[in-house]
Amino acid sequence: MTEREQANIENTDVELQKQIQRLQKTIQIYEQLAEAVRTAAVIDRSIYTGERDNDWLSIDRDDYVKIMAIISQLDIWKPWNHTIQPRITK
């Protein structure tokens, strides 16, 4: 093996190690997200209001903020591609 081939292998090894570290960090963020979603306080208000609408649940505000903070660490969200809709008030 030539010195150049050896250098290429070493460079490839370094790049692969960096990629593995980035992927491990991303996996840790997903693990945090899964735990935050799993432990979030969720309330089925239809039990208390007598409504038959099974489409909606309520989530604790602090748990929601925690979940969104974790999601913001992931580059998949891409909030710059979304427009913010104004809140409808009565």
C-alpha angles and dihedrals in degrees: 000000000000125000090249093054090048091051090050091051091049091049091049090049092052092049092048091050090052091049091050091051091051091049092048090052091050091049090052090053091050089049089053090048093050091050093048092050092044093052098039115123107245125183128198099213094186088079090061102035097044091234117144095215107123093176098087136061130176122232126201110261094228090050090050091051090050092050093048091048090055092046090052088063090061118082091214093080095069097186090182088073093058130075120222111238118217116251113255110232128189 
